[in-house]
Amino acid sequence: MSRVSLRTCAIAAVAAVLLAACGSGPSSTQPSAAPTRLTVFAAASLTRSYEQIGEQFERKYPRVDVQFSFEGSQNLVAQMAQGAPADVLATADQRSMNKAVEQNLVNVPRQFASNVLTLVTPAHNPARVTGLNSSLRGAKLVICAPEVPCGNATRKLANKLGVTLKPVSEEQKVTDVRGKVESGEADVGIVYRTDALAAGNKVDVIPIGRANEVVNHYPIATAVGATHQGLAKRFVEYVMSADAQKILSDDGFSGP
């Protein structure tokens, strides 16, 4: 083989390698598709449990990104009515969910958990509160506002016990009540049992007699305008599953 032919072959070989490299380049640098976002509107008292449930759901469906909005149930329904996009709604009482149903915001709901109220004080109970009784006199009491599920339940329970409450503040979500107690801004607050457990050693817990007579049941439903209806249904099913129910139980929720 002549020197010219050898050089020609060498150039051809190099060109072939370069062409192969160019051909394989795009596939190796091709950006992966963005995950599908699932938007879940959930009551503030579900924050701790739903964050864990969301992580497990994402492990089961790796191409899904679950985004939560935790607020008072009444605010979530109002936001949806104003056009806020959501795929799933979970509220802290049936009353709030009924409003969503009446406005055709959600499909048929299912109950997945229940909760009861308790008293919490800052650690070591400096105001020496003993219950929903005369020990509340002079104490800075914080509760949920009446339109909030925990506030509605608080008033029902107080009426059953014949107690007149004189709060210094009424909050729009139960986690704000808990926060004021944890910080010492309030002497005592009425929250869900689950919030008391979530606060850990930041608070002392005082059970309320007959609290089991006022139970808040938590419903969940897919949104009528859900962007990802099938995925929303799978999330609801997952919340009803044994794995998710264990998370809820561990956090202090009772069954539906």
Helices and strands as residue ranges (DSSP letters): H 3-29, E 36-43, G 44-46, H 47-60, E 64-71, H 73-81, E 88-90, H 94-102, E 110-115, E 117-122, G 134-136, E 141-144, H 149-161, E 169-171, H 174-182, E 188-192, H 193-199, G 200-202, E 203-206, G 211-213, E 216-222, H 229-240, H 242-250
